[in-house]
């Protein structure tokens, strides 16, 4: 029974990402004032007081991005909000539409 629960949880977390809705849009983390954009230029852009590049990104099926030596997973949690799990820090945060750039 525990094995079936584990399989169900793993399969839920591996839902394919709707990349058209996620990429090329500015998203803001809930816990701190930082916006980011997985941009079509191939760079992960961040914005606090100015825009800067964090490096080139690469998509890994079904829902992960690799930037430099780090990886983050993306899971949709509602309309225009995402759960972002950063592997290097072992933390998860919610990201919704960016308001810093308005």
MOPAC internal coordinates of N, CA, C and O (Angstrom, degrees):
PM7 1SCF
backbone

  N    0.0000 0     0.00 0     0.00 0    0    0    0
  C    1.4547 1     0.00 0     0.00 0    1    0    0
  C    1.5275 1   111.12 1     0.00 0    2    1    0
  O    1.2310 1   120.32 1   134.32 1    3    2    1
  N    1.3143 1   116.99 1   -45.68 1    3    2    1
  C    1.4626 1   121.54 1   178.26 1    5    3    2
  C    1.5214 1   110.65 1   -59.68 1    6    5    3
  O    1.2310 1   120.44 1   142.39 1    7    6    5
  N    1.3216 1   116.77 1   -37.61 1    7    6    5
  C    1.4568 1   121.77 1   178.35 1    9    7    6
  C    1.5256 1   111.13 1   -61.85 1   10    9    7
  O    1.2310 1   119.83 1   138.79 1   11   10    9
  N    1.3313 1   117.93 1   -41.21 1   11   10    9
  C    1.4621 1   122.01 1   178.72 1   13   11   10
  C    1.5214 1   111.58 1   -65.97 1   14   13   11
  O    1.2310 1   120.06 1   140.71 1   15   14   13
  N    1.3229 1   117.49 1   -39.29 1   15   14   13
  C    1.4638 1   121.33 1   177.19 1   17   15   14
  C    1.5280 1   109.67 1   -63.48 1   18   17   15
  O    1.2310 1   120.58 1   136.38 1   19   18   17
  N    1.3337 1   116.49 1   -43.62 1   19   18   17
  C    1.4594 1   120.85 1   178.23 1   21   19   18
  C    1.5308 1   110.93 1   -59.86 1   22   21   19
  O    1.2310 1   120.12 1   134.15 1   23   22   21
  N    1.3211 1   117.37 1   -45.85 1   23   22   21
  C    1.4683 1   120.81 1   179.02 1   25   23   22
  C    1.5232 1   111.69 1   -61.83 1   26   25   23
  O    1.2310 1   120.44 1   140.51 1   27   26   25
  N    1.3191 1   116.76 1   -39.49 1   27   26   25
  C    1.4645 1   120.58 1   179.07 1   29   27   26
  C    1.5255 1   110.80 1   -64.15 1   30   29   27
  O    1.2310 1   120.33 1   137.13 1   31   30   29
  N    1.3179 1   116.98 1   -42.87 1   31   30   29
  C    1.4658 1   120.60 1   179.00 1   33   31   30
  C    1.5148 1   111.60 1   -65.39 1   34   33   31
  O    1.2310 1   120.12 1   136.50 1   35   34   33
  N    1.3015 1   117.37 1   -43.50 1   35   34   33
  C    1.4624 1   121.17 1  -179.94 1   37   35   34
  C    1.5196 1   110.55 1   -63.95 1   38   37   35
  O    1.2310 1   120.03 1   136.59 1   39   38   37
  N    1.3140 1   117.55 1   -43.41 1   39   38   37
  C    1.4649 1   120.03 1  -178.87 1   41   39   38
  C    1.5231 1   111.21 1   -67.81 1   42   41   39
  O    1.2310 1   119.43 1   147.62 1   43   42   41
  N    1.3270 1   118.70 1   -32.38 1   43   42   41
  C    1.4633 1   121.04 1   177.26 1   45   43   42
  C    1.5182 1   110.83 1   -66.84 1   46   45   43
  O    1.2310 1   120.18 1   142.12 1   47   46   45
  N    1.3164 1   117.25 1   -37.88 1   47   46   45
  C    1.4513 1   121.03 1  -178.64 1   49   47   46
  C    1.5170 1   112.51 1   -74.50 1   50   49   47
  O    1.2310 1   119.63 1   166.28 1   51   50   49
  N    1.3152 1   118.31 1   -13.72 1   51   50   49
  C    1.4497 1   121.36 1  -176.92 1   53   51   50
  C    1.5185 1   113.02 1  -102.61 1   54   53   51
  O    1.2310 1   120.28 1  -157.80 1   55   54   53
  N    1.3245 1   117.07 1    22.20 1   55   54   53
  C    1.4588 1   119.97 1   177.64 1   57   55   54
  C    1.5231 1   108.72 1   -63.49 1   58   57   55
  O    1.2310 1   120.32 1   -44.05 1   59   58   57
  N    1.3231 1   117.00 1   135.95 1   59   58   57
  C    1.4698 1   119.37 1  -179.83 1   61   59   58
  C    1.5283 1   111.56 1   -59.72 1   62   61   59
  O    1.2310 1   120.99 1   -41.12 1   63   62   61
  N    1.3004 1   115.72 1   138.88 1   63   62   61
  C    1.4585 1   122.26 1  -179.69 1   65   63   62
  C    1.5244 1   110.54 1   -79.83 1   66   65   63
  O    1.2310 1   120.91 1   -42.97 1   67   66   65
  N    1.3201 1   115.86 1   137.03 1   67   66   65
  C    1.4657 1   121.34 1   173.18 1   69   67   66
  C    1.5319 1   106.61 1   -81.70 1   70   69   67
  O    1.2310 1   120.83 1   -92.87 1   71   70   69
  N    1.3074 1   116.02 1    87.13 1   71   70   69
  C    1.4652 1   121.59 1  -173.24 1   73   71   70
  C    1.5272 1   112.47 1   -63.98 1   74   73   71
  O    1.2310 1   120.08 1   148.15 1   75   74   73
  N    1.3318 1   117.45 1   -31.85 1   75   74   73
  C    1.4673 1   119.80 1   179.32 1   77   75   74
  C    1.5184 1   111.53 1   -62.40 1   78   77   75
  O    1.2310 1   120.02 1   147.13 1   79   78   77
  N    1.3150 1   117.56 1   -32.87 1   79   78   77
  C    1.4689 1   121.12 1   179.74 1   81   79   78
  C    1.5148 1   111.81 1   -82.09 1   82   81   79
  O    1.2310 1   120.13 1   153.09 1   83   82   81
  N    1.3407 1   117.35 1   -26.91 1   83   82   81
  C    1.4610 1   120.38 1  -174.84 1   85   83   82
  C    1.5270 1   113.58 1   -91.49 1   86   85   83
  O    1.2310 1   120.21 1   135.02 1   87   86   85
  N    1.3089 1   117.21 1   -44.98 1   87   86   85
  C    1.4655 1   120.94 1  -175.05 1   89   87   86
  C    1.5291 1   111.35 1   -76.21 1   90   89   87
  O    1.2310 1   121.16 1   -25.83 1   91   90   89
  N    1.3349 1   115.39 1   154.17 1   91   90   89
  C    1.4642 1   124.20 1   177.49 1   93   91   90
  C    1.5209 1   113.99 1    64.74 1   94   93   91
  O    1.2310 1   120.56 1  -152.58 1   95   94   93
  N    1.3194 1   116.53 1    27.42 1   95   94   93
  C    1.4633 1   123.08 1   177.02 1   97   95   94
  C    1.5204 1   107.68 1  -134.05 1   98   97   95
  O    1.2310 1   120.63 1   -34.64 1   99   98   97
  N    1.3193 1   116.40 1   145.36 1   99   98   97
  C    1.4665 1   121.00 1   177.63 1  101   99   98
  C    1.5232 1   109.77 1   -84.88 1  102  101   99
  O    1.2310 1   121.03 1   -53.10 1  103  102  101
  N    1.3532 1   115.64 1   126.90 1  103  102  101
  C    1.4608 1   123.57 1   178.99 1  105  103  102
  C    1.5276 1   108.52 1  -120.47 1  106  105  103
  O    1.2310 1   120.52 1   -34.49 1  107  106  105
  N    1.3306 1   116.61 1   145.51 1  107  106  105
  C    1.4621 1   122.10 1  -178.05 1  109  107  106
  C    1.5247 1   110.35 1  -118.75 1  110  109  107
  O    1.2310 1   120.88 1   -48.14 1  111  110  109
  N    1.3205 1   115.92 1   131.86 1  111  110  109
  C    1.4537 1   120.21 1   176.82 1  113  111  110
  C    1.5212 1   110.60 1   -68.73 1  114  113  111
  O    1.2310 1   120.97 1   -33.16 1  115  114  113
  N    1.3121 1   115.75 1   146.84 1  115  114  113
  C    1.4581 1   121.76 1  -179.13 1  117  115  114
  C    1.5263 1   112.29 1   -73.27 1  118  117  115
  O    1.2310 1   120.03 1   141.87 1  119  118  117
  N    1.3226 1   117.56 1   -38.13 1  119  118  117
  C    1.4686 1   121.60 1  -172.78 1  121  119  118
  C    1.5227 1   114.89 1   -82.31 1  122  121  119
  O    1.2310 1   119.47 1   157.51 1  123  122  121
  N    1.3168 1   118.62 1   -22.49 1  123  122  121
  C    1.4598 1   119.76 1  -179.15 1  125  123  122
  C    1.5210 1   109.95 1  -150.13 1  126  125  123
  O    1.2310 1   120.42 1   -25.97 1  127  126  125
  N    1.3321 1   116.81 1   154.03 1  127  126  125
  C    1.4705 1   120.87 1  -174.59 1  129  127  126
  C    1.5274 1   112.97 1   -78.94 1  130  129  127
  O    1.2310 1   121.08 1   -99.38 1  131  130  129
  N    1.3065 1   115.55 1    80.62 1  131  130  129
  C    1.4574 1   121.95 1   177.53 1  133  131  130
  C    1.5190 1   107.93 1  -142.26 1  134  133  131
  O    1.2310 1   120.97 1   -52.06 1  135  134  133
  N    1.3195 1   115.74 1   127.94 1  135  134  133
  C    1.4580 1   121.05 1   175.65 1  137  135  134
  C    1.5188 1   108.68 1  -105.58 1  138  137  135
  O    1.2310 1   120.80 1   -27.13 1  139  138  137
  N    1.3354 1   116.07 1   152.87 1  139  138  137
  C    1.4586 1   120.76 1   178.60 1  141  139  138
  C    1.5167 1   109.94 1  -143.01 1  142  141  139
  O    1.2310 1   121.53 1   -21.47 1  143  142  141
  N    1.3331 1   114.68 1   158.53 1  143  142  141
  C    1.4566 1   121.44 1  -177.65 1  145  143  142
  C    1.5242 1   108.15 1  -146.22 1  146  145  143
  O    1.2310 1   120.53 1   -62.09 1  147  146  145
  N    1.3281 1   116.59 1   117.91 1  147  146  145
  C    1.4607 1   121.49 1   172.94 1  149  147  146
  C    1.5278 1   104.54 1   -80.61 1  150  149  147
  O    1.2310 1   121.24 1   -89.64 1  151  150  149
  N    1.3159 1   115.24 1    90.36 1  151  150  149
  C    1.4604 1   122.55 1  -165.22 1  153  151  150
  C    1.5260 1   112.98 1   -86.22 1  154  153  151
  O    1.2310 1   121.27 1   -31.00 1  155  154  153
  N    1.3334 1   115.18 1   149.00 1  155  154  153
  C    1.4654 1   121.90 1  -179.67 1  157  155  154
  C    1.5263 1   112.85 1   -63.43 1  158  157  155
  O    1.2310 1   119.83 1   165.61 1  159  158  157
  N    1.3229 1   117.93 1   -14.39 1  159  158  157
  C    1.4656 1   121.06 1   176.59 1  161  159  158
  C    1.5213 1   111.38 1   -68.91 1  162  161  159
  O    1.2310 1   121.07 1   164.18 1  163  162  161
  N    1.3453 1   115.56 1   -15.82 1  163  162  161
  C    1.4589 1   120.69 1  -178.30 1  165  163  162
  C    1.5111 1   112.41 1   100.95 1  166  165  163
  O    1.2310 1   120.12 1   179.46 1  167  166  165
  N    1.3338 1   117.37 1    -0.54 1  167  166  165
  C    1.4632 1   121.60 1   178.76 1  169  167  166
  C    1.5213 1   110.82 1  -107.96 1  170  169  167
  O    1.2310 1   121.24 1   -32.12 1  171  170  169
  N    1.3364 1   115.24 1   147.88 1  171  170  169
  C    1.4604 1   121.20 1   169.35 1  173  171  170
  C    1.5229 1   105.83 1   -87.20 1  174  173  171
  O    1.2310 1   120.50 1   -64.23 1  175  174  173
  N    1.3247 1   116.65 1   115.77 1  175  174  173
  C    1.4558 1   121.84 1  -179.18 1  177  175  174
  C    1.5174 1   109.62 1   -99.45 1  178  177  175
  O    1.2310 1   120.65 1   -36.98 1  179  178  177
  N    1.3353 1   116.37 1   143.02 1  179  178  177
  C    1.4594 1   121.34 1   173.88 1  181  179  178
  C    1.5164 1   108.68 1  -124.57 1  182  181  179
  O    1.2310 1   121.08 1   -23.86 1  183  182  181
  N    1.3386 1   115.53 1   156.14 1  183  182  181
  C    1.4538 1   121.33 1   179.44 1  185  183  182
  C    1.5150 1   109.58 1  -140.47 1  186  185  183
  O    1.2310 1   121.01 1   -57.60 1  187  186  185
  N    1.3218 1   115.68 1   122.40 1  187  186  185
  C    1.4668 1   122.76 1   168.38 1  189  187  186
  C    1.5279 1   106.07 1  -119.02 1  190  189  187
  O    1.2310 1   120.55 1   105.20 1  191  190  189
  N    1.3110 1   116.56 1   -74.80 1  191  190  189
  C    1.4579 1   121.04 1   174.08 1  193  191  190
  C    1.5269 1   111.28 1  -112.49 1  194  193  191
  O    1.2310 1   120.95 1   167.58 1  195  194  193
  N    1.3331 1   115.79 1   -12.42 1  195  194  193
  C    1.4582 1   122.12 1   174.59 1  197  195  194
  C    1.5286 1   108.43 1  -153.66 1  198  197  195
  O    1.2310 1   120.69 1   -17.01 1  199  198  197
  N    1.3188 1   116.28 1   162.99 1  199  198  197
  C    1.4621 1   121.28 1   179.79 1  201  199  198
  C    1.5194 1   109.27 1   -85.07 1  202  201  199
  O    1.2310 1   120.79 1   -44.88 1  203  202  201
  N    1.3352 1   116.10 1   135.12 1  203  202  201
  C    1.4639 1   120.07 1   173.82 1  205  203  202
  C    1.5260 1   109.50 1  -143.14 1  206  205  203
  O    1.2310 1   121.36 1   -22.82 1  207  206  205
  N    1.3198 1   115.01 1   157.18 1  207  206  205
  C    1.4612 1   121.51 1  -179.83 1  209  207  206
  C    1.5208 1   109.23 1   -94.70 1  210  209  207
  O    1.2310 1   121.16 1   -45.94 1  211  210  209
  N    1.3414 1   115.39 1   134.06 1  211  210  209
  C    1.4669 1   121.01 1   176.72 1  213  211  210
  C    1.5230 1   110.84 1   -95.53 1  214  213  211
  O    1.2310 1   120.45 1   175.95 1  215  214  213
  N    1.3337 1   116.75 1    -4.05 1  215  214  213
  C    1.4562 1   121.40 1   179.85 1  217  215  214
  C    1.5168 1   111.45 1   124.23 1  218  217  215
  O    1.2310 1   121.49 1    -6.09 1  219  218  217
  N    1.3087 1   114.75 1   173.91 1  219  218  217
  C    1.4596 1   120.93 1  -179.61 1  221  219  218
  C    1.5249 1   110.58 1   -73.02 1  222  221  219
  O    1.2310 1   121.24 1   -34.16 1  223  222  221
  N    1.3293 1   115.23 1   145.84 1  223  222  221
  C    1.4569 1   119.75 1   177.61 1  225  223  222
  C    1.5215 1   109.65 1  -112.69 1  226  225  223
  O    1.2310 1   121.73 1   -21.59 1  227  226  225
  N    1.3293 1   114.30 1   158.41 1  227  226  225
  C    1.4585 1   123.24 1   176.94 1  229  227  226
  C    1.5219 1   106.88 1  -138.73 1  230  229  227
  O    1.2310 1   120.00 1   -47.50 1  231  230  229
  N    1.3234 1   117.60 1   132.50 1  231  230  229
  C    1.4644 1   121.42 1   179.26 1  233  231  230
  C    1.5158 1   110.22 1   -87.14 1  234  233  231
  O    1.2310 1   120.88 1   -41.87 1  235  234  233
  N    1.3470 1   115.93 1   138.13 1  235  234  233
  C    1.4571 1   122.73 1   177.51 1  237  235  234
  C    1.5275 1   107.46 1  -124.00 1  238  237  235
  O    1.2310 1   120.62 1   -59.07 1  239  238  237
  N    1.3263 1   116.41 1   120.93 1  239  238  237
  C    1.4742 1   121.24 1   179.69 1  241  239  238
  C    1.5251 1   109.98 1   -57.45 1  242  241  239
  O    1.2310 1   118.48 1   -36.78 1  243  242  241
  N    1.3235 1   120.50 1   143.22 1  243  242  241
  C    1.4549 1   125.16 1     2.97 1  245  243  242
  C    1.5284 1   113.77 1   -96.52 1  246  245  243
  O    1.2310 1   119.33 1   166.10 1  247  246  245
  N    1.3604 1   118.88 1   -13.90 1  247  246  245
  C    1.4701 1   118.18 1  -172.30 1  249  247  246
  C    1.5354 1   113.90 1  -155.98 1  250  249  247
  O    1.2310 1   119.44 1  -146.18 1  251  250  249
  N    1.3127 1   118.68 1    33.82 1  251  250  249
  C    1.4629 1   120.89 1  -175.36 1  253  251  250
  C    1.5266 1   111.78 1  -125.25 1  254  253  251
  O    1.2310 1   121.92 1   -25.48 1  255  254  253
  N    1.3177 1   113.93 1   154.52 1  255  254  253
  C    1.4601 1   121.90 1   175.19 1  257  255  254
  C    1.5223 1   108.37 1  -126.50 1  258  257  255
  O    1.2310 1   120.93 1   -37.79 1  259  258  257
  N    1.3252 1   115.82 1   142.21 1  259  258  257
  C    1.4583 1   121.98 1   175.77 1  261  259  258
  C    1.5213 1   107.01 1  -115.20 1  262  261  259
  O    1.2310 1   121.33 1   -50.31 1  263  262  261
  N    1.3410 1   115.06 1   129.69 1  263  262  261
  C    1.4586 1   122.36 1   176.18 1  265  263  262
  C    1.5178 1   106.39 1  -131.55 1  266  265  263
  O    1.2310 1   120.92 1   -60.34 1  267  266  265
  N    1.3254 1   115.85 1   119.66 1  267  266  265
  C    1.4623 1   122.04 1  -174.27 1  269  267  266
  C    1.5247 1   107.70 1    55.15 1  270  269  267
  O    1.2310 1   119.58 1    57.77 1  271  270  269
  N    1.3307 1   118.41 1  -122.23 1  271  270  269
  C    1.4685 1   121.67 1  -179.18 1  273  271  270
  C    1.5192 1   112.27 1  -104.22 1  274  273  271
  O    1.2310 1   119.95 1  -156.48 1  275  274  273
  N    1.3156 1   117.70 1    23.52 1  275  274  273
  C    1.4553 1   121.38 1  -177.06 1  277  275  274
  C    1.5272 1   110.11 1  -123.27 1  278  277  275
  O    1.2310 1   120.78 1   -19.63 1  279  278  277
  N    1.3207 1   116.12 1   160.37 1  279  278  277
  C    1.4562 1   121.78 1   179.76 1  281  279  278
  C    1.5230 1   108.90 1  -137.02 1  282  281  279
  O    1.2310 1   120.93 1   -37.48 1  283  282  281
  N    1.3336 1   115.83 1   142.52 1  283  282  281
  C    1.4645 1   119.68 1   171.39 1  285  283  282
  C    1.5191 1   109.71 1  -135.21 1  286  285  283
  O    1.2310 1   121.55 1   -36.47 1  287  286  285
  N    1.3388 1   114.64 1   143.53 1  287  286  285
  C    1.4548 1   122.28 1   179.54 1  289  287  286
  C    1.5243 1   108.67 1  -101.40 1  290  289  287
  O    1.2310 1   120.72 1   -31.19 1  291  290  289
  N    1.3207 1   116.23 1   148.81 1  291  290  289
  C    1.4548 1   122.49 1  -178.68 1  293  291  290
  C    1.5228 1   108.70 1  -127.02 1  294  293  291
  O    1.2310 1   121.07 1   -49.76 1  295  294  293
  N    1.3275 1   115.55 1   130.24 1  295  294  293
  C    1.4593 1   121.19 1   177.97 1  297  295  294
  C    1.5214 1   108.39 1  -136.81 1  298  297  295
  O    1.2310 1   120.61 1   -52.08 1  299  298  297
  N    1.3243 1   116.43 1   127.92 1  299  298  297
  C    1.4664 1   120.04 1   179.29 1  301  299  298
  C    1.5282 1   109.38 1   -69.92 1  302  301  299
  O    1.2310 1   120.80 1   -47.10 1  303  302  301
  N    1.3442 1   116.08 1   132.90 1  303  302  301
  C    1.4672 1   119.76 1  -179.30 1  305  303  302
  C    1.5229 1   112.19 1  -122.21 1  306  305  303
  O    1.2310 1   120.32 1  -178.83 1  307  306  305
  N    1.2861 1   117.00 1     1.17 1  307  306  305
  C    1.4562 1   121.28 1   178.72 1  309  307  306
  C    1.5139 1   108.48 1   170.77 1  310  309  307
  O    1.2310 1   120.92 1    -0.98 1  311  310  309
  N    1.3091 1   115.85 1   179.02 1  311  310  309
  C    1.4485 1   118.88 1  -179.86 1  313  311  310
  C    1.5231 1   109.67 1   -64.91 1  314  313  311
  O    1.2310 1   121.00 1   -62.82 1  315  314  313
  N    1.3331 1   115.68 1   117.18 1  315  314  313
  C    1.4599 1   123.28 1   178.73 1  317  315  314
  C    1.5225 1   114.64 1    63.16 1  318  317  315
  O    1.2310 1   119.62 1  -152.05 1  319  318  317
  N    1.3249 1   118.34 1    27.95 1  319  318  317
  C    1.4614 1   122.34 1   172.43 1  321  319  318
  C    1.5242 1   109.04 1  -136.46 1  322  321  319
  O    1.2310 1   121.59 1   -31.96 1  323  322  321
  N    1.3230 1   114.57 1   148.04 1  323  322  321
  C    1.4562 1   121.82 1  -173.76 1  325  323  322
  C    1.5162 1   110.27 1  -137.28 1  326  325  323
  O    1.2310 1   120.97 1   -32.42 1  327  326  325
  N    1.3202 1   115.75 1   147.58 1  327  326  325
  C    1.4617 1   121.26 1   170.23 1  329  327  326
  C    1.5227 1   106.13 1   -95.00 1  330  329  327
  O    1.2310 1   120.58 1   -56.31 1  331  330  329
  N    1.3365 1   116.49 1   123.69 1  331  330  329
  C    1.4580 1   122.10 1  -179.42 1  333  331  330
  C    1.5246 1   107.74 1  -112.28 1  334  333  331
  O    1.2310 1   120.39 1   -57.91 1  335  334  333
  N    1.3277 1   116.86 1   122.09 1  335  334  333
  C    1.4666 1   121.38 1   177.73 1  337  335  334
  C    1.5205 1   108.27 1  -110.52 1  338  337  335
  O    1.2310 1   120.51 1   -63.63 1  339  338  337
  N    1.3277 1   116.63 1   116.37 1  339  338  337
  C    1.4576 1   123.14 1   179.50 1  341  339  338
  C    1.5252 1   108.99 1   -94.16 1  342  341  339
  O    1.2310 1   120.77 1   -67.86 1  343  342  341
  N    1.3275 1   116.13 1   112.14 1  343  342  341
  C    1.4590 1   121.60 1  -174.80 1  345  343  342
  C    1.5238 1   113.42 1   -60.61 1  346  345  343
  O    1.2310 1   119.68 1   135.91 1  347  346  345
  N    1.3360 1   118.21 1   -44.09 1  347  346  345
  C    1.4672 1   120.88 1  -174.52 1  349  347  346
  C    1.5169 1   112.44 1   -63.43 1  350  349  347
  O    1.2310 1   120.20 1   148.76 1  351  350  349
  N    1.3254 1   117.22 1   -31.24 1  351  350  349
  C    1.4740 1   121.51 1  -179.35 1  353  351  350
  C    1.5276 1   112.09 1   -99.25 1  354  353  351
  O    1.2310 1   120.63 1   165.49 1  355  354  353
  N    1.3209 1   116.40 1   -14.51 1  355  354  353
  C    1.4593 1   120.06 1  -177.70 1  357  355  354
  C    1.5163 1   112.15 1    65.06 1  358  357  355
  O    1.2310 1   120.47 1  -148.71 1  359  358  357
  N    1.3402 1   116.71 1    31.29 1  359  358  357
  C    1.4595 1   120.32 1  -178.45 1  361  359  358
  C    1.5219 1   110.96 1  -121.16 1  362  361  359
  O    1.2310 1   121.95 1   -25.20 1  363  362  361
  N    1.3198 1   113.88 1   154.80 1  363  362  361
  C    1.4442 1   122.25 1   177.96 1  365  363  362
  C    1.5263 1   107.99 1  -124.12 1  366  365  363
  O    1.2310 1   120.33 1   -38.89 1  367  366  365
  N    1.3263 1   116.98 1   141.11 1  367  366  365
  C    1.4623 1   121.01 1   177.80 1  369  367  366
  C    1.5267 1   108.35 1  -146.40 1  370  369  367
  O    1.2310 1   121.35 1   -23.65 1  371  370  369
  N    1.3020 1   115.02 1   156.35 1  371  370  369
  C    1.4518 1   121.48 1   177.09 1  373  371  370
  C    1.5245 1   109.25 1   -89.67 1  374  373  371
  O    1.2310 1   120.56 1   -41.09 1  375  374  373
  N    1.3146 1   116.53 1   138.91 1  375  374  373
  C    1.4616 1   122.31 1   175.12 1  377  375  374
  C    1.5232 1   108.24 1  -126.40 1  378  377  375
  O    1.2310 1   121.05 1   -51.27 1  379  378  377
  N    1.3435 1   115.61 1   128.73 1  379  378  377
  C    1.4606 1   122.06 1   177.41 1  381  379  378
  C    1.5212 1   107.93 1  -127.40 1  382  381  379
  O    1.2310 1   120.42 1     3.12 1  383  382  381
  N    1.3184 1   116.80 1  -176.88 1  383  382  381
  C    1.4476 1   121.60 1  -177.01 1  385  383  382
  C    1.5274 1   111.69 1   -50.84 1  386  385  383
  O    1.2310 1   120.57 1   -45.22 1  387  386  385
  N    1.3264 1   116.52 1   134.78 1  387  386  385
  C    1.4581 1   122.55 1  -176.83 1  389  387  386
  C    1.5334 1   110.78 1   -73.05 1  390  389  387
  O    1.2310 1   120.63 1   -48.63 1  391  390  389
  N    1.3288 1   116.41 1   131.37 1  391  390  389
  C    1.4592 1   122.08 1   176.09 1  393  391  390
  C    1.5261 1   111.45 1  -109.30 1  394  393  391
  O    1.2310 1   119.39 1   171.40 1  395  394  393
  N    1.3146 1   118.77 1    -8.60 1  395  394  393
  C    1.4735 1   121.92 1  -178.25 1  397  395  394
  C    1.5128 1   112.66 1   -68.29 1  398  397  395
  O    1.2310 1   119.93 1   152.67 1  399  398  397
  N    1.3216 1   117.73 1   -27.33 1  399  398  397
  C    1.4589 1   121.61 1  -173.65 1  401  399  398
  C    1.5222 1   112.32 1   -92.06 1  402  401  399
  O    1.2310 1   119.29 1  -179.33 1  403  402  401
  N    1.3199 1   118.96 1     0.67 1  403  402  401
  C    1.4782 1   122.07 1  -179.47 1  405  403  402
  C    1.5004 1   112.21 1   -71.76 1  406  405  403
  O    1.2310 1   120.10 1   180.00 1  407  406  405

